[in-house]
Amino acid sequence: MSLQFSVRFLAAIAIVAILFPVATPLIPAESAQNASVEIANASQALSAAFIKVSEAERDGVNVSGLTNRLNKAGGILTSAQEALEEGNYSGAVSQAVSVTDFANGIALDATGLMNQAATQPSSLLLSLLFTLVGSVALVAVLFLMWRRFKPYYTRKLLKTNPRLSG
C-alpha cells in the first residue's frame, strides 16, 4: 500500500508540474500598462480634487484639513509611481486605486464645504454690520451726553472771570 501511495503521489506531482506552466498565464497578473493607466487615473483624480479645494479656499472655506489630506494622497501617488518603476505592478495598482478613492473623497468634502459656506452668512459681512451698528450707537450716546452736559459747562464758563497777565 505504501508503494502504491508513493507512485500515485509522484504521478500527481508530475501532473501538477507539467500543468503549472500552462495554467500560470491564466492567472490575471497586473501589467505595467494597467499600472500606468491606474496611476494616470489617480493623478487626474488628485488634480481634480486640488482644483475643488482651491475653489473652496477662494470661497473663503477653511481648507487646512483638506490640504493635509491632499498632501497625504500625493505621497501615496509617489509611492505608487516608485512601485511601478521597481516592477511591483500589483502594489502600484492598489496604491493608485486608493489614491483615486481618497482624491474623490477629498473632492466631495470640498464641494460639501463650499455648499455649506454658501448657505451661511459671510463672517466678514457680519463683522462689518456689527461694527457699523456699534459705531452708530456710540456716536448717539456721546451726542446725548454732550447735549445733557452742555448747558452746565456753558454756565460755568460764563461765570468765570478770565484775567489777562501781561
C-alpha positions in Angstrom: 0.0 0.0 0.0 2.8 2.4 0.7 4.4 1.7 -2.7 1.1 2.4 -4.5 0.6 5.6 -2.5 4.1 6.8 -3.4 3.5 6.1 -7.1 0.2 7.9 -7.1 1.7 10.8 -5.2 4.6 11.1 -7.6 2.2 10.9 -10.5 0.1 13.7 -9.1 3.2 15.8 -8.6 4.3 15.2 -12.1 0.9 16.2 -13.5 0.9 19.4 -11.4 4.5 20.2 -12.5 3.5 19.7 -16.2 0.2 21.7 -16.0 1.6 24.6 -13.8 3.4 26.4 -16.5 0.4 26.1 -18.8 -2.0 27.4 -16.2 0.2 30.3 -15.0 -0.7 32.7 -17.8 -4.4 32.2 -17.0 -3.9 33.8 -13.6 -4.6 37.5 -14.0 -1.4 39.4 -13.2 -1.1 43.2 -13.2 0.8 44.5 -16.1 2.9 47.6 -16.4 0.3 49.1 -18.8 -2.6 48.5 -16.3 -0.5 50.1 -13.5 0.4 53.1 -15.7 -3.3 53.6 -16.5 -4.3 53.4 -12.9 -1.6 55.8 -11.9 -2.7 58.2 -14.6 -6.3 58.0 -13.4 -5.2 58.6 -9.8 -3.2 61.6 -10.9 -6.2 63.1 -12.7 -8.4 62.5 -9.7 -5.9 64.2 -7.5 -5.7 67.1 -9.8 -9.5 67.4 -9.9 -9.5 67.3 -6.0 -6.8 70.0 -5.9 -9.0 72.2 -8.2 -12.0 71.7 -5.9 -10.0 72.5 -2.8 -8.7 75.7 -4.5 -12.2 76.7 -5.4 -13.3 76.1 -1.8 -10.4 78.2 -0.5 -11.3 81.0 -2.9 -14.9 80.9 -1.5 -13.5 81.5 2.0 -13.7 78.0 3.4 -11.0 76.8 5.8 -9.3 74.1 3.8 -6.3 73.2 6.0 -7.6 69.7 6.7 -8.3 69.1 3.0 -4.8 70.3 2.2 -3.3 67.8 4.6 -5.3 65.0 3.0 -4.2 66.2 -0.5 -0.5 66.0 0.7 -1.1 62.5 2.0 -2.7 61.4 -1.2 0.2 62.9 -3.2 2.7 60.9 -1.1 0.8 57.7 -1.8 0.7 58.5 -5.5 4.5 59.0 -5.4 4.8 55.6 -3.7 2.7 54.1 -6.5 5.0 55.6 -9.1 8.0 54.2 -7.3 6.4 50.8 -7.1 5.7 50.9 -10.9 9.4 51.8 -11.6 10.5 48.9 -9.4 8.2 46.5 -11.2 5.8 45.9 -8.4 2.7 46.3 -10.6 0.1 45.0 -8.2 1.4 47.3 -5.5 1.3 50.2 -7.8 -2.2 49.4 -8.9 -3.5 49.0 -5.4 -1.9 52.3 -4.3 -3.2 54.1 -7.3 -6.7 52.9 -6.7 -6.5 54.0 -3.1 -5.3 57.4 -4.2 -8.2 57.7 -6.7 -10.7 56.8 -3.9 -9.0 59.2 -1.5 -9.0 62.1 -4.0 -12.6 61.5 -4.9 -13.5 61.7 -1.2 -11.5 65.0 -0.8 -13.3 66.5 -3.8 -16.7 65.5 -2.3 -15.7 67.1 1.0 -14.6 70.3 -0.7 -17.8 70.5 -2.6 -19.8 69.9 0.6 -17.9 72.7 2.5 -18.4 75.1 -0.4 -22.2 74.4 -0.3 -22.2 74.8 3.4 -20.3 78.1 3.2 -22.8 79.4 0.5 -25.7 78.9 2.9 -24.1 80.6 5.8 -23.8 84.4 6.0 -20.3 85.7 5.5 -18.4 86.3 8.7 -16.8 89.4 7.1 -20.2 91.0 6.3 -21.5 90.1 9.8 -18.4 91.7 11.4 -18.9 94.8 9.3 -22.6 95.0 10.2 -21.9 94.7 14.0 -19.1 97.3 13.7 -21.4 99.8 11.9 -24.2 99.3 14.4 -21.8 99.7 17.4 -20.3 102.8 15.9 -23.7 104.5 15.4 -24.8 103.6 18.9 -21.6 105.0 20.4 -21.9 108.3 18.5 -25.6 108.5 19.5 -24.7 108.0 23.2 -21.9 110.6 23.1 -24.2 113.1 21.4 -26.9 112.7 24.0 -24.4 113.1 26.8 -23.0 116.2 25.2 -26.5 117.7 24.9 -27.2 117.0 28.6 -24.0 118.4 30.0 -23.5 121.3 27.5 -25.7 123.8 29.5 -23.9 123.1 32.7 -20.4 123.7 31.2 -21.7 126.8 29.3 -22.9 128.4 32.6 -19.7 127.5 34.4 -17.7 129.1 31.6 -19.7 132.3 31.6 -19.4 132.7 35.4 -15.6 132.6 35.2 -13.7 135.8 35.1 -10.7 135.5 32.9 -7.6 137.6 33.6 -5.0 138.6 31.2 -1.5 138.7 32.5 0.9 140.9 30.8 
